Amino acid sequence: MATVNSTWISFLRQYGPIPQNDNMYDEAIQRMVKRKKIDPILIEGRFVDELIENFRSDSPMSVILTGTAGDGKTYHCREVWTALGGTFEEWDKPDKVKVISLGTITLHVVKDLSELTDNERDLFIEFSESVLHRQPQSVYLIAANDGQLIEALKQICETPATSIVKKRIEDLLVSDNVESDDLNLRLYNLSRISAAWALPKIVKSLLEHPGWEQCTQCAFKENVDLSQRCPIWENRTRLEGNYNDQIIQSRILDLLELCEINGLHLPIRQLLLLVSNMILGHPEARDRLMSCCERHC
């Protein structure tokens, strides 16, 4: 029988619960995309368009992106960076603060606040001066986990500007508001993105990925003999749910809504892990995730 060792299945496997702890980080995924020469999994960023529109406007506002690990902060920053004319090569450079011109205004992008040393976090002084002015010469896009942001605010030098800005940011975090009346600043908490909103988009992106075309040449794809049929393709078919009214997706959405009612947040990274495990998971496979080789060899 003709079989295929799919590059796509190998790539999808990296999203599952395997021992490599960094396999789900945006930078690691982008490296794999280039190495394997495969299309990335594209998922709509909840605020990407809104952020791009803000920084393209005549009066852009600075933005803080906060949330838990895996909520997509780095992804939002990278999408904004490239949409505004920044290159992937520049993004991959080790510079902790990326700088790009927006005409007469300069945008500073901090994709991970935790990477900055205590001295480097003094940029918050300039940031504070900037957000107190309605027509600043510099604006900022800063990504930070909730705890990192609070800790950084505690450590920055006290000036009249930083005292005001720290208090306003803390108020925004507590109130879940996006803007403060007296600051040229927006704060988006990506942890407030509903998992029930994100899951259908993740499932659609995975099921419609062009990588599945590699499976069309495999004799095990839809073998009449059930014992010889590819379980990976069968899992994909059941998740798609065309013959059972998407009952699996419906039940998972119900569970996610219950999680949110009970205060449990699942970030995008964990939802990707969940869906990849639904397609590839098997208790007897290596790392409990199936591969083409394990199925056909």
N, C-alpha and C positions, 0 to 999 in steps of 0.2 A: 504493500500500500504506500501511496505517496504521502509523506508527512512533512510538516513545516516546523522549524524551530523559530518561532516568531520573536522578532526584536521587540515588538510591541508588548507581548506578554512578559518578556524579561524586564522591560521598563516599568510596566504596571506593577510588577512584583515589588519594586522598590518603594511603593507607597504603602505596602502592608506592614504588619508588625514583625519586622525582622530585626536582628540584634544591632545593626548599625544605627546608632542613635541620631546621626545627623542626616539620615536619608530623606527626611521629609522637609528639610529646610530649603527655602527658595533658592539659595545659592547652589546647594548641592544638586537640586533638581535641574537647574539651568545647565550645570556642567554635564550632567548625564544626557540632556537633550542634545547638546553639541556633540558629545562623544558618540552617541548611538545614532545621530542624524535622524531624529524622529520628531514629529510635531509634538509640542508640549500639550498638556491638558489645559485647555483654556476655560476658565470659569469667570463669569461676570463678577467684577469687583463692585460691591454695593455702592461705594462712593466715588469710584474712579472718575466717571464722567463729571460729577459735581466738582471734584477737585481740579480737574483739567480746566473746566469752565472758569473756576475762580482764578487760577493763575494766569489765564489768558485774558482776563478782564482788564479794564483800564485802572481799576483800583483793587488789586488782589489783597486778600487777607492772609496772614500767617495761619498755619494749621498744625495742630498736634493730633497725631493718631495714637490712641492708646488701646489697651485690650490685653488679653492673655496671650501666651505663646501659641502660635498657630492660627491666629485670627486673620492673617493676611496683611499685616502692616507693611512688611517688606515688599510684597507684591504690589500694593497700592502705590508705594513710593516709586518703584521701578516703572510702573505703567505711566505715572505722571511724568517721570524723568524722560522717558522715550517719546511721549506724546509732545513734550515741549522742545524736542530737538536734541536731547542728549543721546549719546550712542551707548550701545551695550559694552563696547570696549572701555569707555570712560567709567561706566557703572562698575565694571569688574576690577578697576584699579583699587588699591588698598586705601585710598583717601577716605578718611572717616566722615568728612563733610564735603559733599559734592556741591559745586557752584555752577549756575547757569544763568545767562542773561535773559531777562524778559523785557527787552527794550531798554528803558531808562531805569528799570528796577532789577536788582539781583536776587535770585532765589538761592537759598542755602538749604540743602537736603541732608538731614541726618537720618539715615535709614535704621540706625540702632543706637539709641542713647547709651546703652550699656557698654558700647565699645569705647566711649570717651573716657579719658582719665579725669581725675578731679580738676586738674588745671584746665583741661580742654573744655570742661563744662562751664567755664567762665563765659562761653558764648551766650549763656542765658542772660548775661548783663546786657549785651548788645540786642539780644532777642527782646528783652523787656523794654528797652528804649524804643525798639521798632514798633511793638504792638500797642504802645501808648500813643502813637501818631497815626492819623488817618491817611496820610500820604507819605509813607516811609520810602526810603531809598532801597531798603532790603526787606525781604520777607523770608519766612522760614517754613519748612515742612519737616517736622520732627516726629519720629516713631519711637515709642517707648512702652514697655509693659507697665501696667498700673503701678506696681511696687517700685519700679525703677524711676518712674516719673516723680513719685512722692519723695523718694530718697534724694533725687537730684535737686528738687526744690528746697529741701532742708539744708543742703550743703552749699548752695551758691551764696556768694557774698551778698551781704545786706546793703542795698542802696535804696533810695526813695522809690525808684522804678521797680526794682525786683520785689520789694515788699508789697507793692500794690498788685503786681502781676501774680505773685505766688498766691495771694489771698483769692484773687479772681479765679485762678485755675482750680484751686481746691474747691471753690464754690461750684464751678462747672462740673467737677467730678462727682460731687455730692448730689447735685440737683439733676444731673443727666441732661442739662441744657447744652446746646451746641455753641451759643454765642453769649458774650457779656456786653452789655450796652456801652461800656466805656473802654473796650479793647478792640483793636483791629485783629481779632483772633477767632478762629473756630476750633472746637475740640470735638473730635469724633471718637466715640468709644465703640470699637469694632466688636466688643463682647456683647453689644446689644443687637447684633445681627442675628436674626432667628435661624436656628438650625433647620427648622421646618421650611423656611424660605430658601436656604442654601442647598439642601439635599437634592431636590428635583433638578437643579441646575448642574450639580456634580454628576448625578446619574446620567443626565442627557449628554453631557460632555464626554463621559467615558463610553457610553453606548454608541455614540456617533463618531467616535474617533476613527480617522482613516486607517489606523494601525490594524483594525479588524479585517481589512481587506487581505492581509497576509494569510488569514485563516481559510479563505475561499479555496485555496489549492490543497487543503489538507483533507485526506480521505476520512479522517475521524470526526470531521465537523458535524455531520448529521447522518452518521452511519445508521443503517436500518437495524443492525444488531445493537441493542441497547447496551450490552456489555462492552462494546467496542466504541461507543459514542464518546466524544470528548467531553469530559465533565466541565471543563472551563467554558466551552461554548454553551453547554446545557445550562450552566449557572447564569450566563449572560442572557440567554433566551428567557429564563424564568424571571430574572430581574426586569427585563424589558416588559414582560407581562402582557403581550398582545393577545394571548389566548386565555388569560385569567383576569382581565380587567385591572391589571397592575396591582393585584392584591398585596404583593410583597411590599411594594413601595408605599401603598396606603397604610399598611400596618406599621411600617417603620416611622412614617410621618406621625401616626398617632402616638407612638412611643416617644418621639422627640418632643412633641407638644407636652406630654406628661412630664418629661424631664425639665422643660422650661418652666412649667407651672410650679415645680418643686425646687426651682432655683439652680438647676444643673445646666451649665453651659457647655456645649460641644463646639469647639472651634472648627474651622474649615479643615485644618490638618487632620483632626480626628475623624471627621466625616469622610475624607478621602481614604483614610485607613479602613474605616468601616466598609465602604463600598468595594475597595480592592479586595478585602478579606471575603466579602460575600461572593466574589467571582472566583477567587483563587484559593480560598481557605480549604484545607483538608488536614485532618489530624495525623495522617501518616506521611505527609509530604515533608521535604526538608524545610525547616523553619515553619512548618505547617502552612506553606503556601505552594500551590502547584506550579510547575513549569511545563513547557511543551516536552522537554526531554524526559522528565519523570513520567509523563503520561504515555509517550510513544516508544521510549527506548526499552 
